[in-house]
Amino acid sequence: MDCRSSLTFGSLFAGIGGFDLGLERAGMECRWQVEIDPFCQKVLAKHWPNVRRYEDVREVGKHNLEAVDVICGGFPCQDISHAGKGAGIAEGTRSGLWFEFYRIIRELRPRFIVVENVAAILVRGVDVVLGDLAASGYDAEWQVLPAAAIGAPHARDRCFIIAHANNARCDIERILEGRIYAERQPQLWEPFGTVANKTWLTDYCGLSGDVDGVPNRVDRLRALGNAVVPQVAEWIGRRIVEGEENDC
């Protein structure tokens, strides 16, 4: 990679763009998004008017997706979540879309992969994801990162899996090390965590887009509930970018 250029990324299961917003803040450039929900598509079109969008992960791949440095995505959690029936990845019709994610990884061969899902994946499918990545030549690290780790007033535990190609130089362990809890990263929340002098913990903890880190009150609850917290994605993205810059 040319050290003078930005890392590029593509977003699977993009939702309302939580991953996309966070990685852009970290200095990456979004090249494409894949999202099937009509409301989420409208949100993406409004905020990323010049990014190419596709509707169905089952209909994209090397034949129509641009090669990128990073592929990110939070595939459906319904068959993994403790609130569901626990069908898992192999048997679940929704969470089984991981295998489309995996197919796209094999076809495009990005340098980095960032996967997000509910914490329950650690007992309902992380072995499948890690096994598939390893079989395709990717090393991976994983950790549950709550939004509270970077200053939010709520937990929102999510498991993040960061993988990189074996031939890519990357201190992958440094990306997800426990330092996030020590740093807290409060500056990541300042533009959206404070409204009219209201602070997180005392005045502004209602259900809203701001509490989930998504700006401008993008507050359709279903879409918001499925969204990746942008500040967590940004923190991960910055670690990847810093690692690449250190290798230059």
Secondary structure, DSSP 8 states (H G I E B T S, - for coil): --TTS--EEEEES-TTSHHHHHHHHTT-EEEEEE---HHHHHHHHHH-TTSEEES-GGG-STTTS---SEEEE----TTTSTTS---HHHH-TTGGGHHHHHHHHHHH--SEEEEEEEGGGGTTTHHHHHHHHHHTTEEEEEEE--GGGGT-SS---EEEEEEEETTS---HHHHTSTHHHHH--GGGTHHHH-BTTB-HHHH--SSSTTTTT-STT---HHHHHT---HHHHHHHHHHHHHHHHHH-
